[in-house]
Amino acid sequence: MSVWFRVAALSGSSSIAAGAYGAHGLTVDPPLMKAYENGNRLHMLHSVMLAVCPMLRRPHLSGCLFLGGTAVFSGSCYFAALSNDRRNGRFAPIGGTALIVAWLSLLL
């Protein structure tokens, strides 16, 4: 089994756990909840992309970009909501940029 399938399994399962917590345990202002949900949605989507990485021509490049981008983007969104401080989401654009580059890496 590919390392990227294992990473995808861990990422996907943690995205489900984070989504469950957001739906059933998190009480924050609506804008922060929206940030949390956006981070969770992209966490789930890019967990699937991690499972696709072994099929790509450059699996490690794409995998590292998807993993790093997801960690920074979603992590920043989660942290902003959990800390109840929107300023803690300031690294989300860096993660988002990494995710854009990850998608572009599929062209290589």
SERO-4910 file (N, C-alpha, C, O; in steps of 0.05 Angstrom, whole numbers):
BEGIN
 pado doro    nc1    nc2    nc3   cac1   cac2   cac3    cc1    cc2    cc3    oc1    oc2    oc3
  Met    A     17    -24      0      0      0      0     18     25      0     37     26     15
  Ser    A     11     44    -17     26     69    -19     25     86      6      5     86     20
  Val    A     47    100     11     47    118     34     25    139     31     14    149     50
  Trp    A     19    147      6     -1    168      2    -29    158      8    -46    173     16
  Phe    A    -34    132      4    -60    121     12    -62    121     43    -83    127     53
  Arg    A    -40    116     56    -41    116     86    -45    145     96    -61    150    114
  Val    A    -31    164     83    -34    192     91    -63    201     85    -75    215    102
  Ala    A    -74    192     63   -102    199     56   -121    188     76   -140    201     84
  Ala    A   -116    163     85   -133    151    105   -133    166    131   -154    171    143
  Leu    A   -109    174    140   -107    190    165   -120    218    161   -134    227    179
  Ser    A   -115    230    139   -126    257    134   -156    255    132   -171    272    143
  Gly    A   -166    236    117   -195    233    113   -209    228    140   -230    239    145
  Ser    A   -198    210    156   -211    203    181   -210    227    200   -229    232    215
  Ser    A   -188    242    200   -187    266    217   -206    288    207   -216    303    223
  Ser    A   -211    289    181   -230    309    171   -258    302    180   -274    320    186
  Ile    A   -265    276    181   -291    268    190   -294    274    220   -315    284    229
  Ala    A   -273    269    236   -274    275    264   -277    305    269   -293    314    286
  Ala    A   -262    321    253   -264    350    256   -292    360    248   -303    378    260
  Gly    A   -303    348    227   -330    356    218   -351    349    239   -369    365    244
  Ala    A   -348    326    252   -367    318    273   -365    337    297   -385    345    308
  Tyr    A   -340    344    304   -337    363    326   -349    390    319   -363    403    335
  Gly    A   -344    399    294   -356    425    286   -386    425    286   -399    445    292
  Ala    A   -398    402    278   -427    400    277   -440    397    304   -463    406    308
  His    A   -427    383    322   -440    376    347   -427    387    373   -440    386    394
  Gly    A   -403    399    371   -391    408    395   -381    437    395   -375    448    416
  Leu    A   -379    449    372   -367    475    370   -389    497    370   -408    495    355
  Thr    A   -386    516    388   -405    539    388   -388    564    386   -376    573    406
  Val    A   -389    576    363   -375    601    358   -393    619    341   -414    611    332
  Asp    A   -384    644    338   -399    663    321   -401    652    292   -384    638    283
  Pro    A   -423    660    278   -427    649    251   -404    654    232   -398    635    216
  Pro    A   -390    677    232   -367    679    213   -344    659    219   -332    649    201
  Leu    A   -340    654    244   -319    634    251   -328    606    245   -312    589    238
  Met    A   -354    601    249   -364    574    241   -362    570    211   -355    548    202
  Lys    A   -367    591    196   -364    589    167   -335    583    160   -330    567    142
  Ala    A   -316    596    173   -288    591    168   -281    562    175   -266    549    160
  Tyr    A   -291    552    197   -286    524    206   -297    505    185   -283    486    177
  Glu    A   -322    510    176   -334    492    157   -320    493    130   -317    472    117
  Asn    A   -310    516    122   -295    519     97   -269    503     99   -261    488     81
  Gly    A   -255    506    121   -231    490    126   -236    461    126   -220    445    115
  Asn    A   -258    452    137   -265    424    138   -272    413    110   -264    391    103
  Arg    A   -287    429     95   -294    420     68   -270    416     51   -268    396     36
  Leu    A   -251    435     52   -226    432     36   -209    410     47   -194    397     32
  His    A   -209    405     73   -195    383     85   -205    356     74   -189    339     66
  Met    A   -231    353     73   -243    329     61   -236    325     32   -227    304     23
  Leu    A   -239    346     16   -234    345    -12   -205    337    -18   -199    320    -35
  His    A   -187    350     -4   -158    345    -10   -149    319      3   -127    309     -5
  Ser    A   -163    308     22   -157    281     31   -162    261      8   -146    242      5
  Val    A   -182    265     -7   -187    248    -31   -165    251    -51   -155    231    -62
  Met    A   -156    275    -55   -134    280    -74   -108    266    -65    -93    257    -82
  Leu    A   -104    264    -39    -80    250    -29    -81    220    -37    -61    208    -43
  Ala    A   -105    209    -38   -108    181    -46   -103    177    -76    -96    155    -85
  Val    A   -106    198    -91   -101    198   -120    -72    200   -127    -63    192   -148
  Cys    A    -56    212   -109    -28    218   -114    -12    194   -125      5    199   -142
  Pro    A    -15    170   -115      1    148   -126     -2    143   -156     15    131   -169
  Met    A    -24    153   -167    -30    149   -195    -18    171   -213    -19    170   -237
  Leu    A     -6    191   -201      5    214   -215     33    209   -224     47    192   -214
  Arg    A     42    225   -243     70    223   -253     90    232   -232    112    222   -230
  Arg    A     82    252   -216    100    263   -195     85    261   -168     76    281   -157
  Pro    A     82    237   -158     65    233   -134     75    248   -109     59    258    -94
  His    A    101    248   -106    112    261    -81    109    291    -82    103    304    -62
  Leu    A    114    303   -105    111    332   -108     82    340   -103     76    357    -86
  Ser    A     63    327   -117     35    334   -113     26    327    -85     11    343    -72
  Gly    A     34    304    -74     26    296    -48     35    315    -26     20    323     -8
  Cys    A     60    324    -28     71    343     -8     56    370    -10     50    382     11
  Leu    A     50    378    -34     36    404    -37      7    402    -27     -2    420    -13
  Phe    A     -6    380    -33    -34    376    -23    -34    374      7    -50    386     21
  Leu    A    -15    358     18    -14    354     47     -7    380     61    -21    388     80
  Gly    A     14    394     52     22    419     65      1    440     63     -5    454     82
  Gly    A    -10    443     39    -31    464     34    -55    459     51    -67    477     63
  Thr    A    -63    434     53    -87    427     69    -81    432     99    -98    443    113
  Ala    A    -58    424    108    -51    428    136    -51    458    144    -61    466    164
  Val    A    -39    474    126    -37    502    132    -64    516    129    -72    531    146
  Phe    A    -78    511    107   -104    524    102   -124    515    123   -135    532    138
  Ser    A   -129    489    124   -150    479    143   -142    483    172   -159    491    188
  Gly    A   -117    479    178   -107    483    205   -111    512    214   -119    517    237
  Ser    A   -106    531    196   -110    559    202   -140    565    207   -147    580    225
  Cys    A   -157    554    190   -186    558    194   -196    546    220   -211    558    235
  Tyr    A   -186    521    226   -194    508    250   -184    524    275   -199    529    294
  Phe    A   -159    533    273   -148    548    296   -162    574    301   -167    582    324
  Ala    A   -170    588    280   -184    613    283   -211    608    297   -218    623    315
  Ala    A   -225    588    289   -251    582    302   -248    572    330   -262    581    348
  Leu    A   -229    554    335   -225    543    362   -215    563    382   -221    562    405
  Ser    A   -199    582    372   -188    603    390   -207    627    392   -203    645    408
  Asn    A   -229    626    376   -248    648    374   -235    674    367   -243    696    377
  Asp    A   -215    673    349   -200    697    341   -194    695    311   -177    679    303
  Arg    A   -209    711    296   -206    710    267   -177    715    258   -169    705    237
  Arg    A   -162    731    273   -134    737    265   -117    712    263    -97    712    249
  Asn    A   -125    690    277   -109    665    276   -113    651    249   -100    630    245
  Gly    A   -130    661    232   -133    649    205   -115    662    185   -118    658    161
  Arg    A    -96    678    193    -80    694    175    -62    677    157    -52    688    137
  Phe    A    -57    652    163    -40    635    146    -56    620    125    -44    606    108
  Ala    A    -82    623    126    -99    608    106    -91    615     77    -91    597     60
  Pro    A    -85    640     70    -77    646     42    -52    631     34    -49    625     10
  Ile    A    -34    626     52     -9    612     45    -17    583     38     -7    572     19
  Gly    A    -33    571     55    -43    544     49    -59    542     24    -56    523      8
  Gly    A    -75    562     19    -91    563     -6    -73    565    -30    -79    553    -51
  Thr    A    -52    581    -28    -33    583    -51    -20    556    -56    -16    548    -79
  Ala    A    -12    542    -34      0    516    -38    -20    496    -51    -11    480    -67
  Leu    A    -45    498    -44    -65    481    -57    -69    487    -87    -72    469   -103
  Ile    A    -67    513    -94    -69    520   -122    -45    508   -137    -48    497   -159
  Val    A    -21    511   -125      3    499   -138      1    469   -139     10    457   -159
  Ala    A    -11    457   -119    -15    427   -119    -32    419   -143    -25    400   -157
  Trp    A    -54    434   -147    -71    427   -170    -56    432   -196    -59    416   -215
  Leu    A    -40    453   -198    -24    458   -222     -3    436   -227      5    431   -249
  Ser    A      6    424   -205     27    403   -207     16    379   -222     31    362   -232
  Leu    A    -10    376   -224    -22    354   -239    -16    356   -269    -17    337   -283
  Leu    A     -9    380   -277     -2    385   -306     26    374   -313     32    370   -336
  Leu    A     43    370   -292     70    361   -298     72    332   -305     94    322   -310
***
